């Protein structure tokens, strides 16, 4: 896989696998927690509120994830 395929766009939305990583897709996690931990954190307000684009498509604003990474000392 080329480096161009692994980089995220500078603006837009991220799917759950973009945030938590996905081995099958070759995506490294931005936030290395389990899906259960992630969704519990979303419910508790620890992680950003998602946006439902359709019944089966949930995304997060890239800017919200970048702010979260900055606040926890991650790399945006």
PyMOL Python script that loads the backbone (N, CA, C, O; Angstrom):
from pymol import cmd

cmd.read_pdbstr("""\
ATOM      1  N   UNK A   1       0.851  -1.174   0.000  1.00  0.00           N
ATOM      2  CA  UNK A   1       0.000   0.000   0.000  1.00  0.00           C
ATOM      3  C   UNK A   1       0.895   1.235   0.000  1.00  0.00           C
ATOM      4  O   UNK A   1       1.854   1.306   0.768  1.00  0.00           O
ATOM      5  N   UNK A   2       0.591   2.191  -0.843  1.00  0.00           N
ATOM      6  CA  UNK A   2       1.422   3.389  -0.905  1.00  0.00           C
ATOM      7  C   UNK A   2       1.085   4.337   0.227  1.00  0.00           C
ATOM      8  O   UNK A   2       0.020   4.244   0.839  1.00  0.00           O
ATOM      9  N   UNK A   3       2.010   5.257   0.501  1.00  0.00           N
ATOM     10  CA  UNK A   3       1.787   6.203   1.585  1.00  0.00           C
ATOM     11  C   UNK A   3       0.580   7.085   1.319  1.00  0.00           C
ATOM     12  O   UNK A   3      -0.112   7.484   2.255  1.00  0.00           O
ATOM     13  N   UNK A   4       0.317   7.395   0.050  1.00  0.00           N
ATOM     14  CA  UNK A   4      -0.839   8.234  -0.294  1.00  0.00           C
ATOM     15  C   UNK A   4      -2.139   7.584   0.169  1.00  0.00           C
ATOM     16  O   UNK A   4      -3.081   8.287   0.534  1.00  0.00           O
ATOM     17  N   UNK A   5      -2.206   6.263   0.158  1.00  0.00           N
ATOM     18  CA  UNK A   5      -3.422   5.567   0.571  1.00  0.00           C
ATOM     19  C   UNK A   5      -3.609   5.544   2.075  1.00  0.00           C
ATOM     20  O   UNK A   5      -4.731   5.369   2.549  1.00  0.00           O
ATOM     21  N   UNK A   6      -2.537   5.716   2.839  1.00  0.00           N
ATOM     22  CA  UNK A   6      -2.645   5.617   4.294  1.00  0.00           C
ATOM     23  C   UNK A   6      -2.874   6.963   4.958  1.00  0.00           C
ATOM     24  O   UNK A   6      -3.223   7.004   6.138  1.00  0.00           O
ATOM     25  N   UNK A   7      -2.690   8.056   4.251  1.00  0.00           N
ATOM     26  CA  UNK A   7      -2.881   9.376   4.849  1.00  0.00           C
ATOM     27  C   UNK A   7      -4.340   9.774   4.776  1.00  0.00           C
ATOM     28  O   UNK A   7      -5.031   9.478   3.801  1.00  0.00           O
ATOM     29  N   UNK A   8      -4.800  10.450   5.820  1.00  0.00           N
ATOM     30  CA  UNK A   8      -6.178  10.903   5.898  1.00  0.00           C
ATOM     31  C   UNK A   8      -6.293  12.297   5.285  1.00  0.00           C
ATOM     32  O   UNK A   8      -5.322  13.054   5.300  1.00  0.00           O
ATOM     33  N   UNK A   9      -7.461  12.650   4.747  1.00  0.00           N
ATOM     34  CA  UNK A   9      -7.644  14.006   4.243  1.00  0.00           C
ATOM     35  C   UNK A   9      -7.580  15.018   5.379  1.00  0.00           C
ATOM     36  O   UNK A   9      -7.857  14.680   6.530  1.00  0.00           O
ATOM     37  N   UNK A  10      -7.217  16.254   5.064  1.00  0.00           N
ATOM     38  CA  UNK A  10      -7.043  17.293   6.089  1.00  0.00           C
ATOM     39  C   UNK A  10      -8.373  17.768   6.670  1.00  0.00           C
ATOM     40  O   UNK A  10      -8.414  18.219   7.814  1.00  0.00           O
ATOM     41  N   UNK A  11      -9.445  17.676   5.915  1.00  0.00           N
ATOM     42  CA  UNK A  11     -10.765  18.095   6.395  1.00  0.00           C
ATOM     43  C   UNK A  11     -11.761  16.984   6.133  1.00  0.00           C
ATOM     44  O   UNK A  11     -11.486  16.060   5.368  1.00  0.00           O
ATOM     45  N   UNK A  12     -12.917  17.074   6.768  1.00  0.00           N
ATOM     46  CA  UNK A  12     -13.961  16.105   6.475  1.00  0.00           C
ATOM     47  C   UNK A  12     -14.364  15.278   7.672  1.00  0.00           C
ATOM     48  O   UNK A  12     -14.333  15.727   8.818  1.00  0.00           O
ATOM     49  N   UNK A  13     -14.746  14.046   7.362  1.00  0.00           N
ATOM     50  CA  UNK A  13     -15.275  13.143   8.367  1.00  0.00           C
ATOM     51  C   UNK A  13     -14.437  11.881   8.450  1.00  0.00           C
ATOM     52  O   UNK A  13     -13.777  11.493   7.486  1.00  0.00           O
ATOM     53  N   UNK A  14     -14.472  11.245   9.616  1.00  0.00           N
ATOM     54  CA  UNK A  14     -13.776   9.987   9.834  1.00  0.00           C
ATOM     55  C   UNK A  14     -14.776   8.930  10.269  1.00  0.00           C
ATOM     56  O   UNK A  14     -15.663   9.199  11.079  1.00  0.00           O
ATOM     57  N   UNK A  15     -14.632   7.724   9.727  1.00  0.00           N
ATOM     58  CA  UNK A  15     -15.443   6.595  10.163  1.00  0.00           C
ATOM     59  C   UNK A  15     -14.763   5.975  11.377  1.00  0.00           C
ATOM     60  O   UNK A  15     -13.626   6.319  11.699  1.00  0.00           O
ATOM     61  N   UNK A  16     -15.458   5.066  12.046  1.00  0.00           N
ATOM     62  CA  UNK A  16     -14.930   4.465  13.267  1.00  0.00           C
ATOM     63  C   UNK A  16     -13.593   3.769  13.009  1.00  0.00           C
ATOM     64  O   UNK A  16     -12.702   3.822  13.857  1.00  0.00           O
ATOM     65  N   UNK A  17     -13.437   3.122  11.861  1.00  0.00           N
ATOM     66  CA  UNK A  17     -12.170   2.434  11.581  1.00  0.00           C
ATOM     67  C   UNK A  17     -11.037   3.401  11.321  1.00  0.00           C
ATOM     68  O   UNK A  17      -9.874   3.047  11.511  1.00  0.00           O
ATOM     69  N   UNK A  18     -11.350   4.636  10.883  1.00  0.00           N
ATOM     70  CA  UNK A  18     -10.314   5.657  10.715  1.00  0.00           C
ATOM     71  C   UNK A  18      -9.774   6.096  12.078  1.00  0.00           C
ATOM     72  O   UNK A  18      -8.592   6.411  12.217  1.00  0.00           O
ATOM     73  N   UNK A  19     -10.646   6.112  13.065  1.00  0.00           N
ATOM     74  CA  UNK A  19     -10.265   6.547  14.407  1.00  0.00           C
ATOM     75  C   UNK A  19      -9.601   5.415  15.190  1.00  0.00           C
ATOM     76  O   UNK A  19      -8.558   5.615  15.813  1.00  0.00           O
ATOM     77  N   UNK A  20     -10.207   4.228  15.154  1.00  0.00           N
ATOM     78  CA  UNK A  20      -9.747   3.110  15.977  1.00  0.00           C
ATOM     79  C   UNK A  20      -8.820   2.148  15.243  1.00  0.00           C
ATOM     80  O   UNK A  20      -8.251   1.241  15.851  1.00  0.00           O
ATOM     81  N   UNK A  21      -8.669   2.344  13.948  1.00  0.00           N
ATOM     82  CA  UNK A  21      -7.810   1.475  13.155  1.00  0.00           C
ATOM     83  C   UNK A  21      -8.548   0.231  12.684  1.00  0.00           C
ATOM     84  O   UNK A  21      -9.576  -0.156  13.240  1.00  0.00           O
ATOM     85  N   UNK A  22      -7.994  -0.384  11.640  1.00  0.00           N
ATOM     86  CA  UNK A  22      -8.579  -1.604  11.083  1.00  0.00           C
ATOM     87  C   UNK A  22      -7.470  -2.376  10.385  1.00  0.00           C
ATOM     88  O   UNK A  22      -6.951  -1.938   9.359  1.00  0.00           O
ATOM     89  N   UNK A  23      -7.110  -3.522  10.942  1.00  0.00           N
ATOM     90  CA  UNK A  23      -6.017  -4.325  10.365  1.00  0.00           C
ATOM     91  C   UNK A  23      -6.325  -4.774   8.947  1.00  0.00           C
ATOM     92  O   UNK A  23      -5.439  -4.763   8.092  1.00  0.00           O
ATOM     93  N   UNK A  24      -7.565  -5.167   8.681  1.00  0.00           N
ATOM     94  CA  UNK A  24      -7.937  -5.639   7.344  1.00  0.00           C
ATOM     95  C   UNK A  24      -7.762  -4.544   6.294  1.00  0.00           C
ATOM     96  O   UNK A  24      -7.383  -4.828   5.157  1.00  0.00           O
ATOM     97  N   UNK A  25      -8.033  -3.315   6.666  1.00  0.00           N
ATOM     98  CA  UNK A  25      -7.889  -2.185   5.743  1.00  0.00           C
ATOM     99  C   UNK A  25      -6.489  -1.570   5.791  1.00  0.00           C
ATOM    100  O   UNK A  25      -6.169  -0.685   4.998  1.00  0.00           O
ATOM    101  N   UNK A  26      -5.661  -2.037   6.716  1.00  0.00           N
ATOM    102  CA  UNK A  26      -4.310  -1.506   6.852  1.00  0.00           C
ATOM    103  C   UNK A  26      -4.275  -0.112   7.456  1.00  0.00           C
ATOM    104  O   UNK A  26      -3.379   0.676   7.156  1.00  0.00           O
ATOM    105  N   UNK A  27      -5.253   0.196   8.311  1.00  0.00           N
ATOM    106  CA  UNK A  27      -5.350   1.525   8.919  1.00  0.00           C
ATOM    107  C   UNK A  27      -4.861   1.458  10.362  1.00  0.00           C
ATOM    108  O   UNK A  27      -5.376   0.679  11.164  1.00  0.00           O
ATOM    109  N   UNK A  28      -3.876   2.270  10.681  1.00  0.00           N
ATOM    110  CA  UNK A  28      -3.352   2.354  12.046  1.00  0.00           C
ATOM    111  C   UNK A  28      -4.308   3.191  12.901  1.00  0.00           C
ATOM    112  O   UNK A  28      -4.896   4.149  12.400  1.00  0.00           O
ATOM    113  N   UNK A  29      -4.471   2.848  14.173  1.00  0.00           N
ATOM    114  CA  UNK A  29      -5.388   3.611  15.031  1.00  0.00           C
ATOM    115  C   UNK A  29      -4.847   4.994  15.386  1.00  0.00           C
ATOM    116  O   UNK A  29      -3.656   5.166  15.644  1.00  0.00           O
ATOM    117  N   UNK A  30      -5.739   5.962  15.391  1.00  0.00           N
ATOM    118  CA  UNK A  30      -5.407   7.288  15.923  1.00  0.00           C
ATOM    119  C   UNK A  30      -5.559   7.257  17.434  1.00  0.00           C
ATOM    120  O   UNK A  30      -4.786   7.876  18.166  1.00  0.00           O
ATOM    121  N   UNK A  31      -6.576   6.522  17.889  1.00  0.00           N
ATOM    122  CA  UNK A  31      -6.853   6.371  19.315  1.00  0.00           C
ATOM    123  C   UNK A  31      -6.939   4.868  19.580  1.00  0.00           C
ATOM    124  O   UNK A  31      -7.920   4.231  19.195  1.00  0.00           O
ATOM    125  N   UNK A  32      -5.930   4.298  20.227  1.00  0.00           N
ATOM    126  CA  UNK A  32      -5.874   2.844  20.394  1.00  0.00           C
ATOM    127  C   UNK A  32      -6.707   2.317  21.557  1.00  0.00           C
ATOM    128  O   UNK A  32      -6.169   1.918  22.590  1.00  0.00           O
ATOM    129  N   UNK A  33      -8.013   2.319  21.377  1.00  0.00           N
ATOM    130  CA  UNK A  33      -8.930   1.737  22.356  1.00  0.00           C
ATOM    131  C   UNK A  33      -9.853   0.769  21.617  1.00  0.00           C
ATOM    132  O   UNK A  33      -9.955   0.817  20.391  1.00  0.00           O
ATOM    133  N   UNK A  34     -10.516  -0.097  22.355  1.00  0.00           N
ATOM    134  CA  UNK A  34     -11.452  -1.041  21.740  1.00  0.00           C
ATOM    135  C   UNK A  34     -12.724  -0.303  21.310  1.00  0.00           C
ATOM    136  O   UNK A  34     -12.995   0.811  21.758  1.00  0.00           O
ATOM    137  N   UNK A  35     -13.482  -0.938  20.447  1.00  0.00           N
ATOM    138  CA  UNK A  35     -14.754  -0.343  20.021  1.00  0.00           C
ATOM    139  C   UNK A  35     -15.698  -0.150  21.203  1.00  0.00           C
ATOM    140  O   UNK A  35     -16.395   0.861  21.289  1.00  0.00           O
ATOM    141  N   UNK A  36     -15.717  -1.120  22.113  1.00  0.00           N
ATOM    142  CA  UNK A  36     -16.583  -1.013  23.293  1.00  0.00           C
ATOM    143  C   UNK A  36     -16.183   0.193  24.136  1.00  0.00           C
ATOM    144  O   UNK A  36     -17.040   0.969  24.562  1.00  0.00           O
ATOM    145  N   UNK A  37     -14.885   0.350  24.376  1.00  0.00           N
ATOM    146  CA  UNK A  37     -14.394   1.498  25.146  1.00  0.00           C
ATOM    147  C   UNK A  37     -14.746   2.793  24.432  1.00  0.00           C
ATOM    148  O   UNK A  37     -15.165   3.761  25.068  1.00  0.00           O
ATOM    149  N   UNK A  38     -14.578   2.817  23.108  1.00  0.00           N
ATOM    150  CA  UNK A  38     -14.886   4.010  22.319  1.00  0.00           C
ATOM    151  C   UNK A  38     -16.358   4.387  22.458  1.00  0.00           C
ATOM    152  O   UNK A  38     -16.680   5.532  22.777  1.00  0.00           O
ATOM    153  N   UNK A  39     -17.255   3.423  22.219  1.00  0.00           N
ATOM    154  CA  UNK A  39     -18.683   3.732  22.268  1.00  0.00           C
ATOM    155  C   UNK A  39     -19.142   4.090  23.683  1.00  0.00           C
ATOM    156  O   UNK A  39     -20.014   4.943  23.845  1.00  0.00           O
ATOM    157  N   UNK A  40     -18.575   3.459  24.698  1.00  0.00           N
ATOM    158  CA  UNK A  40     -18.895   3.856  26.077  1.00  0.00           C
ATOM    159  C   UNK A  40     -18.434   5.290  26.326  1.00  0.00           C
ATOM    160  O   UNK A  40     -19.150   6.071  26.953  1.00  0.00           O
ATOM    161  N   UNK A  41     -17.252   5.640  25.842  1.00  0.00           N
ATOM    162  CA  UNK A  41     -16.733   6.998  25.982  1.00  0.00           C
ATOM    163  C   UNK A  41     -17.575   8.022  25.246  1.00  0.00           C
ATOM    164  O   UNK A  41     -17.754   9.142  25.725  1.00  0.00           O
ATOM    165  N   UNK A  42     -18.097   7.644  24.078  1.00  0.00           N
ATOM    166  CA  UNK A  42     -18.989   8.540  23.326  1.00  0.00           C
ATOM    167  C   UNK A  42     -20.254   8.780  24.142  1.00  0.00           C
ATOM    168  O   UNK A  42     -20.696   9.919  24.295  1.00  0.00           O
ATOM    169  N   UNK A  43     -20.832   7.704  24.661  1.00  0.00           N
ATOM    170  CA  UNK A  43     -22.058   7.829  25.478  1.00  0.00           C
ATOM    171  C   UNK A  43     -21.839   8.687  26.718  1.00  0.00           C
ATOM    172  O   UNK A  43     -22.717   9.453  27.117  1.00  0.00           O
ATOM    173  N   UNK A  44     -20.654   8.552  27.327  1.00  0.00           N
ATOM    174  CA  UNK A  44     -20.345   9.297  28.556  1.00  0.00           C
ATOM    175  C   UNK A  44     -19.886  10.725  28.287  1.00  0.00           C
ATOM    176  O   UNK A  44     -19.726  11.505  29.225  1.00  0.00           O
ATOM    177  N   UNK A  45     -19.672  11.081  27.022  1.00  0.00           N
ATOM    178  CA  UNK A  45     -19.212  12.426  26.685  1.00  0.00           C
ATOM    179  C   UNK A  45     -17.696  12.590  26.731  1.00  0.00           C
ATOM    180  O   UNK A  45     -17.184  13.699  26.578  1.00  0.00           O
ATOM    181  N   UNK A  46     -16.980  11.493  26.941  1.00  0.00           N
ATOM    182  CA  UNK A  46     -15.515  11.536  26.975  1.00  0.00           C
ATOM    183  C   UNK A  46     -14.945  11.741  25.577  1.00  0.00           C
ATOM    184  O   UNK A  46     -13.922  12.404  25.410  1.00  0.00           O
ATOM    185  N   UNK A  47     -15.604  11.175  24.578  1.00  0.00           N
ATOM    186  CA  UNK A  47     -15.191  11.277  23.173  1.00  0.00           C
ATOM    187  C   UNK A  47     -16.229  12.085  22.404  1.00  0.00           C
ATOM    188  O   UNK A  47     -17.366  12.216  22.856  1.00  0.00           O
ATOM    189  N   UNK A  48     -15.853  12.631  21.245  1.00  0.00           N
ATOM    190  CA  UNK A  48     -16.765  13.506  20.491  1.00  0.00           C
ATOM    191  C   UNK A  48     -18.073  12.821  20.079  1.00  0.00           C
ATOM    192  O   UNK A  48     -18.145  11.606  19.892  1.00  0.00           O
ATOM    193  N   UNK A  49     -19.077  13.648  19.952  1.00  0.00           N
ATOM    194  CA  UNK A  49     -20.393  13.184  19.528  1.00  0.00           C
ATOM    195  C   UNK A  49     -20.347  12.840  18.032  1.00  0.00           C
ATOM    196  O   UNK A  49     -19.815  13.614  17.235  1.00  0.00           O
ATOM    197  N   UNK A  50     -20.900  11.688  17.652  1.00  0.00           N
ATOM    198  CA  UNK A  50     -20.897  11.311  16.245  1.00  0.00           C
ATOM    199  C   UNK A  50     -22.016  11.990  15.465  1.00  0.00           C
ATOM    200  O   UNK A  50     -22.924  12.596  16.034  1.00  0.00           O
ATOM    201  N   UNK A  51     -21.920  11.870  14.157  1.00  0.00           N
ATOM    202  CA  UNK A  51     -22.941  12.366  13.233  1.00  0.00           C
ATOM    203  C   UNK A  51     -23.459  11.166  12.463  1.00  0.00           C
ATOM    204  O   UNK A  51     -22.670  10.405  11.902  1.00  0.00           O
ATOM    205  N   UNK A  52     -24.772  10.983  12.426  1.00  0.00           N
ATOM    206  CA  UNK A  52     -25.371   9.888  11.665  1.00  0.00           C
ATOM    207  C   UNK A  52     -25.675  10.399  10.258  1.00  0.00           C
ATOM    208  O   UNK A  52     -26.511  11.285  10.084  1.00  0.00           O
ATOM    209  N   UNK A  53     -24.995   9.837   9.251  1.00  0.00           N
ATOM    210  CA  UNK A  53     -25.267  10.208   7.864  1.00  0.00           C
ATOM    211  C   UNK A  53     -26.405   9.381   7.286  1.00  0.00           C
ATOM    212  O   UNK A  53     -27.124   9.829   6.393  1.00  0.00           O
ATOM    213  N   UNK A  54     -26.556   8.177   7.802  1.00  0.00           N
ATOM    214  CA  UNK A  54     -27.667   7.306   7.437  1.00  0.00           C
ATOM    215  C   UNK A  54     -27.822   6.278   8.548  1.00  0.00           C
ATOM    216  O   UNK A  54     -27.110   6.328   9.550  1.00  0.00           O
ATOM    217  N   UNK A  55     -28.746   5.355   8.372  1.00  0.00           N
ATOM    218  CA  UNK A  55     -28.987   4.352   9.409  1.00  0.00           C
ATOM    219  C   UNK A  55     -27.724   3.560   9.747  1.00  0.00           C
ATOM    220  O   UNK A  55     -27.515   3.189  10.902  1.00  0.00           O
ATOM    221  N   UNK A  56     -26.886   3.301   8.746  1.00  0.00           N
ATOM    222  CA  UNK A  56     -25.706   2.461   8.956  1.00  0.00           C
ATOM    223  C   UNK A  56     -24.382   3.198   8.838  1.00  0.00           C
ATOM    224  O   UNK A  56     -23.320   2.576   8.879  1.00  0.00           O
ATOM    225  N   UNK A  57     -24.433   4.523   8.690  1.00  0.00           N
ATOM    226  CA  UNK A  57     -23.189   5.283   8.523  1.00  0.00           C
ATOM    227  C   UNK A  57     -23.077   6.344   9.612  1.00  0.00           C
ATOM    228  O   UNK A  57     -23.867   7.286   9.675  1.00  0.00           O
ATOM    229  N   UNK A  58     -22.068   6.164  10.472  1.00  0.00           N
ATOM    230  CA  UNK A  58     -21.775   7.095  11.555  1.00  0.00           C
ATOM    231  C   UNK A  58     -20.377   7.644  11.340  1.00  0.00           C
ATOM    232  O   UNK A  58     -19.452   6.892  11.032  1.00  0.00           O
ATOM    233  N   UNK A  59     -20.216   8.955  11.500  1.00  0.00           N
ATOM    234  CA  UNK A  59     -18.921   9.601  11.293  1.00  0.00           C
ATOM    235  C   UNK A  59     -18.655  10.599  12.412  1.00  0.00           C
ATOM    236  O   UNK A  59     -19.547  10.966  13.178  1.00  0.00           O
ATOM    237  N   UNK A  60     -17.403  11.022  12.479  1.00  0.00           N
ATOM    238  CA  UNK A  60     -16.997  12.083  13.393  1.00  0.00           C
ATOM    239  C   UNK A  60     -16.299  13.151  12.590  1.00  0.00           C
ATOM    240  O   UNK A  60     -15.609  12.851  11.616  1.00  0.00           O
ATOM    241  N   UNK A  61     -16.475  14.413  12.996  1.00  0.00           N
ATOM    242  CA  UNK A  61     -15.760  15.505  12.343  1.00  0.00           C
ATOM    243  C   UNK A  61     -14.273  15.320  12.598  1.00  0.00           C
ATOM    244  O   UNK A  61     -13.853  15.083  13.730  1.00  0.00           O
ATOM    245  N   UNK A  62     -13.485  15.429  11.548  1.00  0.00           N
ATOM    246  CA  UNK A  62     -12.035  15.303  11.674  1.00  0.00           C
ATOM    247  C   UNK A  62     -11.511  16.319  12.687  1.00  0.00           C
ATOM    248  O   UNK A  62     -10.624  16.002  13.480  1.00  0.00           O
ATOM    249  N   UNK A  63     -12.049  17.529  12.666  1.00  0.00           N
ATOM    250  CA  UNK A  63     -11.587  18.573  13.590  1.00  0.00           C
ATOM    251  C   UNK A  63     -11.851  18.177  15.043  1.00  0.00           C
ATOM    252  O   UNK A  63     -11.043  18.486  15.919  1.00  0.00           O
ATOM    253  N   UNK A  64     -12.970  17.498  15.311  1.00  0.00           N
ATOM    254  CA  UNK A  64     -13.260  17.035  16.677  1.00  0.00           C
ATOM    255  C   UNK A  64     -12.256  15.980  17.134  1.00  0.00           C
ATOM    256  O   UNK A  64     -11.821  15.988  18.285  1.00  0.00           O
ATOM    257  N   UNK A  65     -11.893  15.078  16.232  1.00  0.00           N
ATOM    258  CA  UNK A  65     -10.917  14.038  16.568  1.00  0.00           C
ATOM    259  C   UNK A  65      -9.540  14.654  16.771  1.00  0.00           C
ATOM    260  O   UNK A  65      -8.805  14.240  17.668  1.00  0.00           O
ATOM    261  N   UNK A  66      -9.180  15.637  15.953  1.00  0.00           N
ATOM    262  CA  UNK A  66      -7.887  16.318  16.119  1.00  0.00           C
ATOM    263  C   UNK A  66      -7.817  17.035  17.461  1.00  0.00           C
ATOM    264  O   UNK A  66      -6.783  17.000  18.129  1.00  0.00           O
ATOM    265  N   UNK A  67      -8.916  17.689  17.865  1.00  0.00           N
ATOM    266  CA  UNK A  67      -8.961  18.357  19.173  1.00  0.00           C
ATOM    267  C   UNK A  67      -8.809  17.339  20.301  1.00  0.00           C
ATOM    268  O   UNK A  67      -8.106  17.590  21.280  1.00  0.00           O
ATOM    269  N   UNK A  68      -9.466  16.194  20.161  1.00  0.00           N
ATOM    270  CA  UNK A  68      -9.351  15.138  21.166  1.00  0.00           C
ATOM    271  C   UNK A  68      -7.904  14.657  21.263  1.00  0.00           C
ATOM    272  O   UNK A  68      -7.378  14.494  22.364  1.00  0.00           O
ATOM    273  N   UNK A  69      -7.264  14.430  20.127  1.00  0.00           N
ATOM    274  CA  UNK A  69      -5.874  13.972  20.125  1.00  0.00           C
ATOM    275  C   UNK A  69      -4.952  14.992  20.795  1.00  0.00           C
ATOM    276  O   UNK A  69      -4.048  14.623  21.546  1.00  0.00           O
ATOM    277  N   UNK A  70      -5.187  16.271  20.518  1.00  0.00           N
ATOM    278  CA  UNK A  70      -4.385  17.326  21.155  1.00  0.00           C
ATOM    279  C   UNK A  70      -4.585  17.319  22.668  1.00  0.00           C
ATOM    280  O   UNK A  70      -3.634  17.493  23.430  1.00  0.00           O
ATOM    281  N   UNK A  71      -5.833  17.116  23.094  1.00  0.00           N
ATOM    282  CA  UNK A  71      -6.120  17.166  24.535  1.00  0.00           C
ATOM    283  C   UNK A  71      -5.546  15.974  25.293  1.00  0.00           C
ATOM    284  O   UNK A  71      -5.255  16.081  26.484  1.00  0.00           O
ATOM    285  N   UNK A  72      -5.380  14.831  24.607  1.00  0.00           N
ATOM    286  CA  UNK A  72      -4.828  13.655  25.282  1.00  0.00           C
ATOM    287  C   UNK A  72      -3.357  13.447  24.968  1.00  0.00           C
ATOM    288  O   UNK A  72      -2.751  12.459  25.382  1.00  0.00           O
ATOM    289  N   UNK A  73      -2.793  14.396  24.227  1.00  0.00           N
ATOM    290  CA  UNK A  73      -1.353  14.330  23.943  1.00  0.00           C
ATOM    291  C   UNK A  73      -1.001  13.448  22.767  1.00  0.00           C
ATOM    292  O   UNK A  73       0.158  13.062  22.615  1.00  0.00           O
ATOM    293  N   UNK A  74      -1.974  13.117  21.926  1.00  0.00           N
ATOM    294  CA  UNK A  74      -1.716  12.320  20.733  1.00  0.00           C
ATOM    295  C   UNK A  74      -1.213  13.181  19.592  1.00  0.00           C
ATOM    296  O   UNK A  74      -1.049  14.392  19.737  1.00  0.00           O
ATOM    297  N   UNK A  75      -0.972  12.555  18.475  1.00  0.00           N
ATOM    298  CA  UNK A  75      -0.483  13.262  17.294  1.00  0.00           C
ATOM    299  C   UNK A  75      -1.625  13.404  16.328  1.00  0.00           C
ATOM    300  O   UNK A  75      -2.224  12.408  15.922  1.00  0.00           O
ATOM    301  N   UNK A  76      -1.943  14.643  15.946  1.00  0.00           N
ATOM    302  CA  UNK A  76      -3.041  14.888  15.009  1.00  0.00           C
ATOM    303  C   UNK A  76      -2.552  14.881  13.588  1.00  0.00           C
ATOM    304  O   UNK A  76      -3.342  15.072  12.663  1.00  0.00           O
TER     305      UNK A  76
END
""", "prot")
cmd.dss("prot")
cmd.show_as("cartoon", "prot")
cmd.util.cbc("prot")
cmd.orient("prot")
